[in-house]
Amino acid sequence: MGDPSGIGPDITIKALNRLKGLADFVVIGDGWVLGKAGKGKLKDAKIIDLNNVSHKGFEFGKVKGEYGRASMEYLDKAMQLLKNREIDCLVTCPISKEAINLGGFEYSGHTEYLSCKSAVKDVTMMLLSNSLKISLVTRHIPLKDAPGKIKGANILKTVEHTFKALRQLFGVQRPKIAICGINPHASDNGLIGEEENKTIIPAIKKIRRRLRINIDGPLPADSAIYKTKNKSYDAVVAMYHDQALIPLKLSGKFDGVNLTLGLPFIRTSPLHGVAFDIAKKPGLANPGSLIAAIKLAVKCASSQKRD
């Protein structure tokens, strides 16, 4: 259910009550907090109550190390269930990066923690709306550090994960992928930065030679995303976080989903944060993105089983 003090408990109740019959749902969280959230109760869902939130002084909309620690304990329980094959996929509600660090967990988010706990070195964040699929080469790092983290090997792995997901999870037989540059106009052949010529173009040549994947680039990010939205490409590979997040949220405010590629299980999440300001008034949060994340997790898990 994510951070106990965020909108996760509220949207969990709303989403699952709208999706009755889609799957056998298991909610990992704090039963008392779930009871305080929203305007209704969970129906037709099993609750694993870790009972790990103090009742005294509890408020929605607060950043606390206790709540960050609790949200990570929910993840650990989920990992145990996945390992024991008691669940088929994982959907995570938002956590607070500030709260989990206050709670003693030095991670920049779900993706990094799940990667570490799964002993998987390379994972890819794919962000989706009804009209776009965008994978990230770098994730939760300062923008000033992004150019130094964009290596040929990272681009290759991101493209490979994206290609496999398009084929295996989305049924695209011959995927076509657009690769973004990092600089405006993809540097105009080196006039506006050197990353394209030094790193991205050599990586694209290696990918074509080694993997024989149909890719174009480096393209200006605005062109790559516009053309993908209009079906010229099946997905985009973006170089840094906001290059992907801004168009995703503009294209689908309440249907955006994060899908983590490269893990040994399906994991999705809504494309928004804990929204502490909204959480202070339970019942206001829109569950649309979580509903989309749950539907995608079920679809992907079903596709894996068929394979």
PLY file of the C-alpha trace (Angstrom):
ply
format ascii 1.0
element vertex 307
property float x
property float y
property float z
element edge 306
property int vertex1
property int vertex2
end_header
0.00 0.00 0.00
3.05 2.28 -0.06
3.72 5.00 2.49
1.02 4.74 5.20
0.71 8.52 5.33
0.37 9.02 1.58
-2.53 8.40 -0.80
-1.63 4.72 -1.25
-4.16 3.34 1.28
-6.96 5.48 -0.19
-6.34 4.63 -3.85
-5.82 0.95 -2.99
-9.34 0.70 -1.62
-10.85 2.63 -4.52
-8.96 0.74 -7.23
-9.58 -2.78 -5.96
-13.26 -2.17 -5.34
-13.56 -1.15 -9.00
-11.61 -4.16 -10.26
-13.47 -6.97 -8.51
-13.05 -10.25 -10.38
-9.97 -9.20 -12.38
-7.59 -11.17 -10.14
-7.18 -12.62 -6.66
-5.86 -9.58 -4.82
-3.54 -9.59 -1.82
-2.95 -6.25 -0.08
0.18 -5.89 2.04
0.02 -3.03 4.51
-1.35 -1.91 7.84
-4.96 -2.90 8.44
-5.66 -0.06 10.84
-4.43 2.57 8.37
-6.45 1.00 5.57
-9.49 1.25 7.82
-8.92 4.99 8.26
-8.41 5.65 4.54
-11.03 6.52 1.95
-14.76 6.23 2.30
-15.16 2.50 1.87
-13.77 -0.87 2.86
-11.88 -3.38 0.78
-14.10 -6.08 -0.68
-12.95 -9.43 -2.05
-9.28 -8.87 -1.21
-7.01 -10.64 1.25
-5.20 -8.25 3.60
-1.80 -9.13 5.05
-1.71 -6.83 8.05
1.84 -6.14 9.24
0.45 -3.91 12.02
3.56 -1.75 11.87
2.19 1.79 12.21
1.79 3.43 15.60
-1.77 4.64 16.20
-0.66 7.41 18.55
-0.33 10.70 16.72
-0.88 9.18 13.28
-1.77 11.63 10.54
-2.05 11.41 6.79
0.24 13.75 4.89
3.29 13.54 7.18
6.91 12.64 6.37
8.22 10.29 9.07
11.00 7.73 9.20
8.57 5.33 10.88
6.29 5.44 7.86
9.20 5.07 5.46
10.37 2.00 7.38
6.85 0.55 7.31
6.58 0.98 3.53
9.84 -0.92 3.03
8.62 -3.73 5.29
5.62 -4.12 2.95
8.06 -4.52 0.06
10.08 -7.13 1.94
6.92 -9.13 2.60
6.00 -8.91 -1.08
9.45 -10.19 -2.06
8.94 -13.16 0.26
5.58 -13.97 -1.34
7.08 -13.71 -4.81
9.95 -16.00 -3.85
7.48 -18.57 -2.50
5.32 -18.23 -5.66
2.34 -17.19 -3.56
1.70 -14.20 -5.84
2.26 -13.76 -9.58
3.11 -10.06 -9.80
3.63 -6.94 -7.71
1.96 -3.52 -7.84
3.48 -0.89 -5.56
1.79 2.26 -4.34
3.98 5.35 -3.87
6.63 5.65 -1.20
8.36 8.79 0.05
12.06 8.81 -0.79
12.62 11.26 2.05
10.77 9.05 4.54
12.55 5.82 3.60
15.92 7.52 3.98
14.85 8.89 7.37
13.89 5.31 8.19
17.39 4.04 7.45
17.00 2.85 3.85
19.47 4.64 1.58
17.76 4.05 -1.74
16.44 6.49 -4.32
13.21 4.57 -4.84
11.35 1.29 -5.32
13.22 0.35 -8.47
16.66 0.50 -6.89
15.54 -1.40 -3.78
13.82 -4.17 -5.73
16.84 -4.47 -8.02
19.16 -4.84 -5.02
16.94 -7.35 -3.22
16.54 -9.40 -6.41
20.31 -9.40 -7.01
19.69 -7.96 -10.48
22.31 -5.46 -11.61
20.54 -3.95 -14.60
16.88 -3.00 -14.64
14.97 -0.58 -16.85
12.14 1.75 -15.95
9.55 1.75 -18.75
6.85 4.40 -18.45
3.58 3.94 -20.29
0.38 5.77 -21.10
-2.35 4.84 -23.55
-0.30 6.38 -26.36
3.36 6.13 -25.31
5.97 3.68 -24.07
9.24 5.31 -22.93
12.21 3.54 -21.34
14.86 5.38 -19.31
18.64 5.01 -19.58
19.13 6.90 -16.29
16.59 7.25 -13.47
16.65 9.02 -10.12
19.90 10.96 -10.28
20.68 14.70 -10.38
20.47 16.11 -13.89
24.10 17.29 -13.72
25.17 13.63 -13.28
23.09 12.20 -16.12
25.58 12.78 -19.00
28.31 10.91 -17.14
26.00 7.96 -16.47
24.93 7.59 -20.10
27.27 4.83 -21.28
27.08 2.61 -24.32
26.45 -0.46 -22.17
23.53 1.27 -20.39
21.95 2.26 -23.70
22.37 -1.27 -25.05
20.77 -2.85 -21.98
17.85 -0.40 -22.04
17.18 -1.12 -25.71
17.45 -4.86 -25.14
15.00 -4.78 -22.20
12.61 -2.62 -24.22
12.76 -4.88 -27.26
12.08 -8.01 -25.18
9.18 -6.37 -23.36
7.57 -5.22 -26.60
7.73 -8.74 -27.99
7.03 -10.85 -24.92
4.62 -8.66 -22.94
2.92 -6.57 -25.62
2.93 -8.94 -28.62
4.81 -6.62 -31.03
6.49 -9.02 -33.43
8.89 -6.56 -35.10
9.46 -3.68 -32.65
10.73 -0.35 -33.91
12.40 1.85 -31.30
13.38 5.54 -31.35
16.52 6.60 -29.46
16.60 10.13 -28.04
19.62 12.36 -27.96
20.45 14.13 -24.73
21.07 17.63 -26.12
18.68 20.00 -27.92
18.20 18.91 -31.55
20.26 15.78 -30.72
23.29 18.16 -30.77
22.99 19.10 -34.48
25.95 16.85 -35.28
28.10 18.07 -32.41
27.27 21.76 -32.49
25.31 21.59 -29.21
27.18 19.07 -27.08
29.28 15.99 -27.72
27.38 13.11 -26.07
25.59 12.05 -29.25
28.77 11.67 -31.34
30.93 10.26 -28.56
28.50 7.87 -26.86
25.03 7.50 -28.32
25.87 7.01 -32.01
28.57 4.37 -31.31
26.10 2.57 -29.03
23.43 2.56 -31.74
25.92 1.12 -34.26
26.86 -1.63 -31.82
23.22 -2.46 -31.12
22.44 -2.74 -34.82
25.47 -4.94 -35.36
25.05 -7.22 -32.33
21.31 -7.39 -31.76
19.85 -6.57 -35.18
17.12 -4.48 -33.57
15.23 -1.93 -35.66
16.21 1.41 -34.08
16.52 5.02 -35.23
18.51 7.78 -33.61
19.76 9.73 -31.96
16.67 11.84 -32.61
15.69 15.12 -30.97
13.59 14.06 -27.97
10.57 16.10 -29.03
10.57 14.50 -32.49
11.11 10.97 -31.17
8.24 11.24 -28.70
5.89 12.96 -31.16
6.52 10.28 -33.82
6.04 7.48 -31.29
2.76 8.98 -30.11
1.69 8.93 -33.77
2.64 5.23 -34.17
5.84 5.61 -36.23
7.67 3.80 -33.41
6.58 1.28 -30.80
8.65 2.79 -28.00
11.18 5.50 -27.16
14.44 5.22 -25.24
14.96 8.46 -23.28
18.24 9.48 -21.70
17.07 11.02 -18.42
14.08 11.17 -16.08
12.18 14.31 -17.05
12.75 13.74 -20.76
10.23 10.92 -20.33
8.05 11.97 -17.40
6.88 15.31 -18.75
5.40 13.98 -22.04
4.02 10.91 -20.26
2.07 12.98 -17.77
0.89 15.37 -20.46
-0.32 12.49 -22.62
-2.21 10.67 -19.85
-2.62 12.28 -16.45
-4.49 9.38 -14.88
-3.47 6.40 -17.02
0.32 6.53 -16.67
2.13 3.43 -15.38
5.69 2.50 -14.46
6.77 -1.01 -15.50
10.14 -2.30 -14.25
11.93 -4.41 -16.85
14.70 -6.89 -16.01
13.37 -8.13 -12.65
12.52 -11.83 -12.27
8.86 -10.85 -11.76
6.34 -8.34 -13.08
6.27 -5.08 -11.12
4.20 -2.00 -11.93
3.30 1.19 -10.10
1.21 4.32 -10.66
2.92 7.28 -12.28
2.65 9.68 -9.35
3.98 10.19 -5.87
2.64 10.04 -2.34
0.72 13.34 -2.76
0.88 14.22 0.94
-1.15 17.39 0.33
-4.07 15.36 -1.03
-3.59 12.58 1.54
-4.50 15.01 4.32
-8.07 14.85 3.01
-8.80 11.14 2.47
-11.19 10.45 -0.35
-9.87 13.07 -2.79
-7.19 11.00 -4.54
-7.83 9.76 -8.08
-7.09 6.02 -8.41
-6.84 6.06 -12.23
-3.11 5.50 -12.49
-3.18 2.69 -9.93
-6.07 1.04 -11.79
-4.00 1.21 -14.99
-0.98 -0.25 -13.14
-3.03 -3.16 -11.79
-4.53 -3.93 -15.19
-1.09 -3.86 -16.81
0.41 -6.14 -14.14
-2.37 -8.68 -14.68
-1.94 -8.48 -18.47
1.85 -8.90 -18.31
1.69 -11.74 -15.77
-0.85 -13.53 -17.97
1.39 -13.06 -21.02
4.34 -14.55 -19.14
2.32 -17.58 -18.11
1.26 -18.21 -21.71
4.91 -18.11 -22.78
0 1
1 2
2 3
3 4
4 5
5 6
6 7
7 8
8 9
9 10
10 11
11 12
12 13
13 14
14 15
15 16
16 17
17 18
18 19
19 20
20 21
21 22
22 23
23 24
24 25
25 26
26 27
27 28
28 29
29 30
30 31
31 32
32 33
33 34
34 35
35 36
36 37
37 38
38 39
39 40
40 41
41 42
42 43
43 44
44 45
45 46
46 47
47 48
48 49
49 50
50 51
51 52
52 53
53 54
54 55
55 56
56 57
57 58
58 59
59 60
60 61
61 62
62 63
63 64
64 65
65 66
66 67
67 68
68 69
69 70
70 71
71 72
72 73
73 74
74 75
75 76
76 77
77 78
78 79
79 80
80 81
81 82
82 83
83 84
84 85
85 86
86 87
87 88
88 89
89 90
90 91
91 92
92 93
93 94
94 95
95 96
96 97
97 98
98 99
99 100
100 101
101 102
102 103
103 104
104 105
105 106
106 107
107 108
108 109
109 110
110 111
111 112
112 113
113 114
114 115
115 116
116 117
117 118
118 119
119 120
120 121
121 122
122 123
123 124
124 125
125 126
126 127
127 128
128 129
129 130
130 131
131 132
132 133
133 134
134 135
135 136
136 137
137 138
138 139
139 140
140 141
141 142
142 143
143 144
144 145
145 146
146 147
147 148
148 149
149 150
150 151
151 152
152 153
153 154
154 155
155 156
156 157
157 158
158 159
159 160
160 161
161 162
162 163
163 164
164 165
165 166
166 167
167 168
168 169
169 170
170 171
171 172
172 173
173 174
174 175
175 176
176 177
177 178
178 179
179 180
180 181
181 182
182 183
183 184
184 185
185 186
186 187
187 188
188 189
189 190
190 191
191 192
192 193
193 194
194 195
195 196
196 197
197 198
198 199
199 200
200 201
201 202
202 203
203 204
204 205
205 206
206 207
207 208
208 209
209 210
210 211
211 212
212 213
213 214
214 215
215 216
216 217
217 218
218 219
219 220
220 221
221 222
222 223
223 224
224 225
225 226
226 227
227 228
228 229
229 230
230 231
231 232
232 233
233 234
234 235
235 236
236 237
237 238
238 239
239 240
240 241
241 242
242 243
243 244
244 245
245 246
246 247
247 248
248 249
249 250
250 251
251 252
252 253
253 254
254 255
255 256
256 257
257 258
258 259
259 260
260 261
261 262
262 263
263 264
264 265
265 266
266 267
267 268
268 269
269 270
270 271
271 272
272 273
273 274
274 275
275 276
276 277
277 278
278 279
279 280
280 281
281 282
282 283
283 284
284 285
285 286
286 287
287 288
288 289
289 290
290 291
291 292
292 293
293 294
294 295
295 296
296 297
297 298
298 299
299 300
300 301
301 302
302 303
303 304
304 305
305 306
